[in-house]
Amino acid sequence: LVIVDLDGTLIDTVAANAESYRRALADDGFAVTDEYYARCCNGGHYSSFLKPLMGGDPTPEAIERVHDRKKALYAACLGTARPNRALLTILAALRPACHLALVTTGSRRNATEVLDHFGLTDWFELILTQEDVVRNKPDPEGYLRAMAHFGAKPEDTMIFEDSAPGLAAAKASGAQVFV
């Protein structure tokens, strides 16, 4: 079994996320730079990084409004995302002999938009998102569920990950981890 993380590992989506947040924030007169997004936002929960960007003490409704606009704009910004060509080459070679699964803390909508944009949806026999687990990374639940789905043992599983929470989850699963 081969399990892959989506954002950052399979596809570098930093620029697409930053651009969609930039557009959503601009509607309310706020701004985010790529540098701030990469340093403070990427991999974090949107409520924690939007609050300082919006100044003062924005209401939860204001934060949700910006995030909802970001989600609506995201697909239009995917032209700035970059696939990990080396990992795609490895996965293409492994596909005939291995089950491929994707485990992401992103939403199903996000995963579908990204995979569809790059023509990769049919590469994965199983896609688990934040809606499919109770505990997201750094908890290994998503990885363990993928292994259970295929009846795979940790020693027969490879996980490709890039973020600190994802690496903690992957290592806790007992599988072989590739950074």
C-alpha contacts under 8 A as a table, 3 or more apart, distances in Angstrom:
res1	aa1	res2	aa2	distance
1	L	98	C	5.54
1	L	99	H	4.92
1	L	100	L	6.15
1	L	101	A	7.59
1	L	147	M	7.43
1	L	150	F	7.66
1	L	152	A	6.57
1	L	156	D	6.43
1	L	157	T	4.72
1	L	158	M	6.36
2	V	98	C	6.67
2	V	99	H	6.17
2	V	100	L	4.98
2	V	101	A	6.27
2	V	157	T	5.78
2	V	158	M	4.83
2	V	159	I	5.93
2	V	160	F	7.90
3	I	100	L	5.90
3	I	101	A	4.69
3	I	102	L	5.48
3	I	103	V	6.78
3	I	143	Y	7.54
3	I	146	A	7.82
3	I	157	T	7.43
3	I	158	M	6.16
3	I	159	I	4.71
3	I	160	F	6.37
4	V	9	T	7.28
4	V	10	L	6.95
4	V	100	L	7.74
4	V	101	A	6.35
4	V	102	L	4.84
4	V	103	V	6.20
4	V	159	I	5.77
4	V	160	F	4.87
4	V	161	E	6.54
5	D	8	G	7.58
5	D	9	T	5.61
5	D	10	L	6.38
5	D	102	L	5.80
5	D	103	V	5.30
5	D	104	T	5.40
5	D	159	I	7.91
5	D	160	F	6.27
5	D	161	E	5.48
5	D	162	D	7.71
5	D	166	G	7.84
6	L	9	T	5.59
6	L	10	L	4.94
6	L	11	I	5.98
6	L	102	L	6.79
6	L	103	V	7.09
6	L	104	T	5.80
6	L	111	A	7.34
7	D	10	L	6.35
7	D	11	I	5.45
7	D	12	D	5.93
7	D	13	T	5.84
7	D	104	T	7.40
7	D	106	G	7.86
8	G	11	I	5.37
8	G	12	D	4.38
8	G	13	T	6.25
8	G	14	V	7.44
8	G	162	D	6.35
8	G	163	S	7.61
9	T	12	D	6.70
9	T	84	N	7.00
9	T	160	F	6.91
9	T	161	E	5.68
9	T	162	D	5.46
10	L	83	P	6.13
10	L	84	N	5.31
10	L	87	L	6.69
10	L	88	L	7.33
11	I	81	A	6.69
11	I	82	R	5.60
11	I	83	P	4.30
11	I	84	N	5.61
12	D	15	A	7.71
12	D	81	A	5.57
12	D	82	R	5.00
12	D	83	P	6.10
12	D	84	N	7.08
13	T	16	A	5.18
13	T	17	N	6.06
13	T	78	L	7.54
13	T	80	T	7.56
13	T	81	A	4.75
13	T	82	R	6.73
14	V	17	N	5.26
14	V	18	A	6.01
14	V	34	D	7.90
14	V	37	Y	7.64
14	V	38	A	6.57
14	V	42	N	6.72
14	V	81	A	7.15
15	A	18	A	5.05
15	A	19	E	5.95
15	A	34	D	6.79
15	A	80	T	5.85
15	A	81	A	6.20
16	A	19	E	5.18
16	A	20	S	6.12
16	A	74	Y	6.78
16	A	77	C	5.00
16	A	78	L	5.33
16	A	79	G	7.38
16	A	80	T	5.43
16	A	81	A	5.58
17	N	20	S	5.23
17	N	21	Y	6.10
17	N	70	K	7.98
17	N	74	Y	6.80
17	N	77	C	7.64
18	A	21	Y	5.16
18	A	22	R	5.88
18	A	32	V	7.27
18	A	33	T	7.27
18	A	34	D	5.81
18	A	37	Y	5.92
18	A	38	A	7.98
19	E	22	R	4.85
19	E	23	R	6.20
19	E	34	D	7.84
19	E	77	C	6.51
20	S	23	R	5.24
20	S	24	A	6.19
20	S	70	K	5.08
20	S	71	K	7.51
20	S	73	L	5.47
20	S	74	Y	5.27
20	S	77	C	6.23
21	Y	24	A	4.97
21	Y	25	L	5.87
21	Y	32	V	7.28
21	Y	66	V	7.67
21	Y	67	H	7.54
21	Y	70	K	5.20
22	R	25	L	5.27
22	R	26	A	6.02
22	R	31	A	5.87
22	R	32	V	5.46
22	R	33	T	7.46
23	R	26	A	5.12
23	R	27	D	6.70
23	R	70	K	7.36
23	R	73	L	7.70
24	A	27	D	5.57
24	A	28	D	7.52
24	A	66	V	5.57
24	A	67	H	7.45
24	A	69	R	5.39
24	A	70	K	5.25
24	A	73	L	7.59
25	L	28	D	5.46
25	L	29	G	6.40
25	L	30	F	4.97
25	L	31	A	5.84
25	L	32	V	7.54
25	L	54	M	7.95
25	L	66	V	6.23
26	A	29	G	4.74
26	A	30	F	5.11
26	A	31	A	5.92
27	D	30	F	7.50
30	F	53	L	6.84
30	F	54	M	6.17
31	A	53	L	7.07
32	V	36	Y	6.51
32	V	37	Y	6.69
32	V	53	L	7.07
33	T	36	Y	5.24
33	T	37	Y	6.16
34	D	37	Y	5.03
34	D	38	A	6.02
35	E	38	A	5.20
35	E	39	R	6.03
36	Y	39	R	5.11
36	Y	40	C	5.64
36	Y	41	C	7.06
37	Y	40	C	5.43
37	Y	41	C	4.64
37	Y	42	N	5.94
38	A	41	C	6.00
38	A	42	N	5.25
39	R	42	N	6.88
40	C	44	G	7.46
40	C	49	F	6.69
41	C	44	G	5.29
41	C	45	H	7.49
41	C	46	Y	7.12
41	C	49	F	5.59
43	G	163	S	7.41
44	G	48	S	7.19
44	G	49	F	7.27
45	H	48	S	5.73
45	H	49	F	7.03
46	Y	49	F	5.45
46	Y	50	L	5.81
46	Y	67	H	7.29
47	S	50	L	5.40
47	S	51	K	6.20
47	S	63	I	6.56
48	S	51	K	5.93
48	S	52	P	7.75
49	F	52	P	6.13
49	F	53	L	6.80
50	L	53	L	5.08
50	L	54	M	6.08
50	L	63	I	6.64
51	K	54	M	5.33
51	K	55	G	6.60
51	K	56	G	7.91
51	K	57	D	6.95
51	K	58	P	6.33
51	K	63	I	7.07
52	P	55	G	5.29
52	P	56	G	7.41
54	M	57	D	7.79
54	M	58	P	6.48
55	G	58	P	6.93
58	P	62	A	6.10
58	P	63	I	6.74
59	T	62	A	5.17
59	T	63	I	6.48
60	P	63	I	5.12
60	P	64	E	6.16
61	E	64	E	5.05
61	E	65	R	6.06
62	A	65	R	5.03
62	A	66	V	6.41
63	I	66	V	5.31
63	I	67	H	6.24
64	E	67	H	4.96
64	E	68	D	5.92
65	R	68	D	5.15
65	R	69	R	6.27
66	V	69	R	5.15
66	V	70	K	6.16
67	H	70	K	4.91
67	H	71	K	6.29
68	D	71	K	5.15
68	D	72	A	6.35
69	R	72	A	5.03
69	R	73	L	6.22
70	K	73	L	5.13
70	K	74	Y	5.95
71	K	74	Y	5.16
71	K	75	A	7.87
71	K	110	N	7.92
72	A	75	A	7.28
73	L	76	A	5.66
73	L	77	C	6.77
74	Y	77	C	5.23
74	Y	78	L	6.61
75	A	78	L	5.39
75	A	113	E	6.18
75	A	114	V	7.61
76	A	79	G	7.24
77	C	80	T	6.12
77	C	81	A	7.76
78	L	81	A	5.18
78	L	114	V	7.16
78	L	117	H	7.27
83	P	88	L	7.79
83	P	118	F	7.93
84	N	87	L	5.47
84	N	88	L	6.22
85	R	88	L	4.99
85	R	89	T	6.15
86	A	89	T	5.16
86	A	90	I	6.44
87	L	90	I	5.02
87	L	91	L	6.13
88	L	91	L	5.03
88	L	92	A	6.00
89	T	92	A	5.13
89	T	93	A	6.36
90	I	93	A	5.23
90	I	94	L	6.30
91	L	94	L	4.96
91	L	95	R	5.86
92	A	95	R	5.33
92	A	96	P	7.87
93	A	96	P	7.03
94	L	97	A	5.59
94	L	98	C	5.75
95	R	98	C	5.36
95	R	99	H	6.79
95	R	100	L	6.77
95	R	123	W	7.63
99	H	124	F	7.68
99	H	125	E	6.74
99	H	150	F	7.85
100	L	123	W	6.99
100	L	124	F	5.03
100	L	125	E	5.89
100	L	126	L	7.08
101	A	124	F	5.13
101	A	125	E	5.84
101	A	126	L	4.73
101	A	127	I	5.81
101	A	128	L	7.88
101	A	146	A	6.92
102	L	124	F	6.52
102	L	126	L	6.33
102	L	127	I	4.77
102	L	128	L	6.20
103	V	127	I	6.05
103	V	128	L	4.83
103	V	129	T	6.07
103	V	142	G	6.17
103	V	143	Y	6.73
103	V	146	A	7.80
104	T	107	S	7.74
104	T	111	A	7.70
104	T	128	L	6.38
104	T	129	T	5.05
104	T	130	Q	6.76
104	T	142	G	7.97
105	T	129	T	5.59
105	T	130	Q	4.82
105	T	136	N	6.12
105	T	137	K	6.83
106	G	110	N	6.14
106	G	111	A	6.56
106	G	129	T	5.84
106	G	130	Q	5.76
107	S	110	N	5.09
107	S	111	A	6.24
107	S	129	T	5.55
107	S	130	Q	5.53
107	S	131	E	6.59
108	R	111	A	5.11
108	R	112	T	5.97
108	R	128	L	7.87
108	R	129	T	5.54
108	R	130	Q	7.33
108	R	131	E	7.01
109	R	112	T	5.19
109	R	113	E	6.12
110	N	113	E	5.23
110	N	114	V	6.24
111	A	114	V	5.28
111	A	115	L	5.99
111	A	129	T	7.59
112	T	115	L	5.25
112	T	116	D	5.79
112	T	121	T	7.16
113	E	116	D	5.27
113	E	117	H	5.99
114	V	117	H	5.13
114	V	118	F	6.46
115	L	118	F	5.32
115	L	119	G	5.91
115	L	120	L	4.86
115	L	121	T	4.94
116	D	119	G	4.91
116	D	120	L	6.15
116	D	121	T	5.72
117	H	120	L	7.83
119	G	122	D	7.67
120	L	123	W	5.35
120	L	124	F	7.64
121	T	124	F	6.24
122	D	125	E	7.27
124	F	127	I	6.58
126	L	146	A	7.38
128	L	131	E	7.74
128	L	132	D	5.76
128	L	133	V	7.74
128	L	142	G	6.71
128	L	146	A	7.63
129	T	132	D	5.39
129	T	133	V	7.15
129	T	142	G	7.96
130	Q	133	V	5.74
130	Q	134	V	7.84
130	Q	136	N	6.46
131	E	134	V	7.85
132	D	142	G	7.87
133	V	136	N	6.51
133	V	141	E	6.76
133	V	142	G	6.23
134	V	141	E	7.79
135	R	139	D	6.01
135	R	141	E	6.36
135	R	142	G	7.95
136	N	139	D	5.66
136	N	140	P	7.55
136	N	141	E	7.00
136	N	142	G	7.07
137	K	140	P	6.17
137	K	141	E	7.61
137	K	142	G	7.64
137	K	165	P	5.38
137	K	166	G	5.54
137	K	168	A	7.56
137	K	169	A	5.54
138	P	164	A	7.85
138	P	165	P	4.23
138	P	166	G	5.65
138	P	167	L	7.45
138	P	168	A	5.35
138	P	169	A	4.46
139	D	142	G	7.76
139	D	165	P	7.96
139	D	168	A	7.51
139	D	169	A	5.04
139	D	172	A	7.69
140	P	143	Y	5.41
140	P	144	L	6.06
140	P	168	A	7.76
140	P	169	A	4.15
140	P	170	A	6.19
140	P	172	A	5.97
140	P	173	S	5.52
141	E	144	L	5.10
141	E	145	R	5.99
141	E	169	A	7.79
142	G	145	R	5.15
142	G	146	A	6.28
143	Y	146	A	5.14
143	Y	147	M	6.32
143	Y	169	A	7.48
143	Y	170	A	6.77
143	Y	173	S	6.50
144	L	147	M	5.08
144	L	148	A	6.12
144	L	173	S	6.17
145	R	148	A	5.00
145	R	149	H	6.04
146	A	149	H	5.08
146	A	150	F	6.60
147	M	150	F	5.42
147	M	151	G	5.82
147	M	152	A	4.82
147	M	153	K	6.61
147	M	154	P	7.28
147	M	157	T	7.56
148	A	151	G	4.78
148	A	152	A	6.25
149	H	152	A	7.75
152	A	156	D	6.28
152	A	157	T	6.78
153	K	156	D	5.27
153	K	157	T	6.56
153	K	175	A	7.98
154	P	157	T	5.12
154	P	173	S	6.72
154	P	174	G	5.21
154	P	175	A	4.28
154	P	176	Q	7.39
155	E	174	G	7.02
155	E	175	A	5.51
155	E	176	Q	6.76
156	D	175	A	7.22
157	T	175	A	5.26
157	T	176	Q	6.19
158	M	175	A	5.89
158	M	176	Q	4.81
158	M	177	V	5.92
158	M	178	F	7.31
159	I	170	A	6.52
159	I	175	A	6.71
159	I	176	Q	6.16
159	I	177	V	4.89
159	I	178	F	6.06
160	F	177	V	6.07
160	F	178	F	4.83
160	F	179	V	5.98
161	E	166	G	5.99
161	E	167	L	5.89
161	E	170	A	7.45
161	E	177	V	7.26
161	E	178	F	6.37
161	E	179	V	5.33
162	D	166	G	6.64
162	D	167	L	6.53
162	D	179	V	5.47
163	S	166	G	5.06
163	S	167	L	5.94
164	A	167	L	5.11
164	A	168	A	6.17
165	P	168	A	5.15
165	P	169	A	6.27
166	G	169	A	5.08
166	G	170	A	6.04
167	L	170	A	5.00
167	L	171	K	6.01
167	L	177	V	7.61
167	L	179	V	7.73
168	A	171	K	5.29
168	A	172	A	6.09
169	A	172	A	5.10
169	A	173	S	6.32
170	A	173	S	5.24
170	A	174	G	7.13
170	A	175	A	6.67
170	A	177	V	6.36
171	K	174	G	5.56
171	K	175	A	6.48
171	K	176	Q	7.52
171	K	177	V	6.50
172	A	175	A	7.91
